[in-house]
Amino acid sequence: MKIGVLGGTFDPVHNGHIELARKARDEFSLDKVMFMPAGNPYLKDNILRFEERLDILHAALGDEFEISLLEADQTKPTYSCDTFEFLHKTYENDSFYFILGFDCLNNFDKWREPARILANCEIIAASREGTPAEILRGKADELQEKLGGKIHILNFPDIDISSTKIRGMVKEGRSVKGLLPDLAIEKINELGCYK
């Protein structure tokens, strides 16, 4: 099976994440895409409790996508190099595709053991509108030459949605309709998050 993995804090998940998963699945003929929420993101503070982020994620995704709890451990930071090595060794007959935004790809060589990530999965990096294709491909080629592995570019429209923006709008009592699924909004309201 070809399995896409979309990791993140998902604080909260929004329509940009969901559209990215759909586009990657369709364009690269992935059998499924798993959302993998980080239990203890090592670069982020003051985030919603994992259980609440997970509840919102379940409400948002329904049955369309799976959720993996592989990085759910909140006692220590988790790293992509360990996650993809585990997946590659445990599911030897499957191929894994790490779905990233292009901004992540720009900093990818500063991640922990990036060559080990690329040894265990292929990367699908979403482009940004306004960035010429040759710049995107150039960065991907530079990383492949330096680290090995395969990096694909996914043409993806700019979607003006961010988790930061959603949190701010909820705090101000503004409507976030259309920025994330209605069931996720209901769950946020039910839990009283971001107030």
C-alpha positions in Angstrom: 0.0 0.0 0.0 1.0 3.6 -0.6 0.4 5.5 2.6 0.6 9.3 3.0 1.4 10.7 6.5 0.4 14.2 7.4 1.9 15.2 10.8 1.4 18.3 12.8 0.2 19.9 16.0 -3.3 20.3 14.6 -4.2 23.1 17.1 -6.8 22.9 15.5 -6.9 21.0 12.3 -8.4 23.1 9.5 -9.6 22.9 5.9 -6.1 23.6 4.5 -4.8 20.4 6.1 -7.7 18.4 4.8 -7.5 19.7 1.3 -3.7 19.1 1.3 -4.4 15.4 2.3 -7.0 15.0 -0.4 -4.8 16.6 -3.1 -1.8 14.4 -2.2 -4.0 11.3 -2.1 -5.5 12.0 -5.5 -2.4 13.2 -7.3 -0.1 10.5 -6.1 -2.6 7.7 -6.0 -2.2 7.0 -2.3 -4.2 4.2 -0.9 -4.8 6.2 2.3 -3.6 9.3 4.2 -3.0 9.1 8.0 -3.1 12.3 10.1 -0.5 12.0 12.9 -0.9 14.5 15.7 2.2 15.3 17.7 1.8 14.6 21.4 4.6 16.8 22.5 5.7 19.1 19.6 9.3 20.1 20.5 9.2 23.5 19.0 5.8 24.7 20.3 4.5 25.9 23.7 1.0 26.7 25.0 -0.9 24.3 22.9 -4.2 22.7 23.6 -4.1 19.4 25.5 -3.5 16.4 23.2 -6.9 14.8 24.1 -8.7 18.0 23.0 -6.8 18.3 19.8 -7.5 14.6 19.1 -11.3 15.1 19.8 -11.4 18.0 17.3 -9.4 16.0 14.8 -11.8 13.0 15.0 -14.8 15.4 14.6 -13.2 17.1 11.5 -12.1 13.9 9.7 -15.0 11.6 10.2 -14.3 8.4 8.3 -12.4 10.0 5.4 -9.0 9.7 6.9 -7.3 7.6 9.6 -5.6 9.0 12.6 -2.3 7.5 13.8 -1.4 7.8 17.5 2.2 6.9 16.9 3.4 10.3 18.0 0.9 10.6 20.8 3.5 10.2 23.7 3.4 13.4 25.6 6.3 12.6 28.0 9.0 13.3 25.4 9.3 15.0 22.1 8.9 12.8 19.0 11.0 13.1 15.8 10.1 12.2 12.3 13.3 10.3 11.7 12.3 7.8 14.4 8.7 7.7 13.3 9.4 6.8 9.7 12.1 4.3 10.5 9.6 2.5 12.8 6.9 2.6 10.0 9.4 1.4 7.4 10.6 -1.5 9.5 7.2 -2.5 10.9 5.2 -2.3 7.6 7.8 -3.6 5.1 5.4 -4.1 2.3 4.1 -0.6 2.4 5.5 2.6 1.0 5.3 5.8 3.0 4.9 9.4 1.8 5.6 12.3 4.1 3.3 15.2 3.2 4.8 18.6 4.0 4.2 22.2 3.2 7.0 23.8 1.1 8.0 26.0 4.1 8.9 22.8 6.0 10.9 21.6 3.0 12.9 24.9 3.1 14.1 24.0 6.6 14.2 20.3 6.2 18.0 20.0 6.3 17.9 21.5 9.8 15.6 18.8 11.1 16.9 15.9 13.2 18.6 13.4 10.9 16.9 14.4 7.7 18.8 11.7 5.6 17.3 9.0 7.9 13.8 10.4 7.2 14.4 10.2 3.4 15.8 6.7 3.7 12.4 5.5 5.0 9.9 7.5 3.0 9.4 9.8 0.0 8.4 13.4 0.5 5.5 15.2 -1.1 6.0 18.9 -0.7 3.1 21.3 -1.4 4.0 24.3 -3.4 3.0 27.8 -2.7 1.4 30.1 -5.2 3.8 32.9 -6.2 6.9 30.7 -5.9 8.1 29.7 -9.3 8.2 26.0 -10.0 11.9 26.1 -10.8 12.7 27.4 -7.3 10.6 24.6 -5.7 12.2 21.9 -7.9 15.7 23.4 -7.3 15.3 23.2 -3.5 14.0 19.6 -3.8 16.9 18.6 -6.1 19.4 20.3 -3.8 18.1 18.3 -0.8 18.0 15.0 -2.8 21.6 15.5 -3.9 22.7 16.3 -0.3 20.6 13.7 1.6 19.4 11.1 -1.0 15.8 9.9 -1.3 12.9 11.2 -3.4 11.1 14.5 -3.1 8.0 15.3 -5.1 6.4 18.7 -5.6 2.6 18.9 -5.3 1.0 21.9 -6.9 -1.3 23.3 -4.2 -3.2 26.6 -4.1 -2.5 29.1 -1.3 -5.3 28.7 1.2 -5.5 31.7 3.6 -6.2 29.6 6.7 -4.0 29.0 9.7 -4.5 27.4 13.1 -3.1 30.6 14.7 -5.8 32.7 12.9 -8.5 30.3 13.9 -7.5 30.4 17.6 -7.5 34.2 17.5 -10.9 34.4 15.9 -12.5 32.0 18.4 -10.9 34.0 21.3 -12.5 37.2 19.8 -15.9 35.5 19.5 -15.8 35.7 15.6 -17.2 33.0 13.3 -14.7 30.5 11.9 -17.4 28.9 9.6 -15.7 27.7 6.4 -12.2 27.5 7.9 -12.7 24.1 9.3 -15.4 21.5 9.2 -18.7 22.3 11.0 -18.4 19.3 13.3 -14.9 20.5 14.3 -16.4 23.9 15.2 -19.1 22.2 17.2 -16.5 20.2 19.1 -14.4 23.4 19.8 -17.5 25.1 21.2 -18.5 22.0 23.2 -15.0 21.8 24.8 -14.7 25.6 25.3 -11.4 25.7 23.6 -9.4 28.9 22.7 -11.7 31.2 24.7 
